[in-house]
Amino acid sequence: MHEKYRLASSDALIHHDLDSMSLIFDRRSGITHMIADPVTAIIEVMGDAAASVAAIAEMLSSHFDVEQEVDVAEIVLARLEELRDLGLVQREGDG
């Protein structure tokens, strides 16, 4: 979990918020993705910089009430890997 992730280039993605969901249009693929929390919150705390799973989990835990038994890092890692599969985030070192 020491890998760092970063959002795809801001030139490639267009964000549009809709109430409790967000749309992300990927100019490279022409696909619009619908996202909701916790993905929306993960993207917000990531910003433009590369961030580790642990750092993202810590930021989310400090902004939201999270039950102690919830493994925030595990949830963040799973969502980041899903976003990576969609091409919306990159894991550093993937090239």
Secondary structure, DSSP 8 states (H G I E B T S, - for coil): ---EEEE--TTTEEEEEETTEEEEEETTTTEEEEEETTHHHHHHHHTTS-EEHHHHHHHHHHHS---TT--HHHHHHHHHHHHHHHTSEEETT--
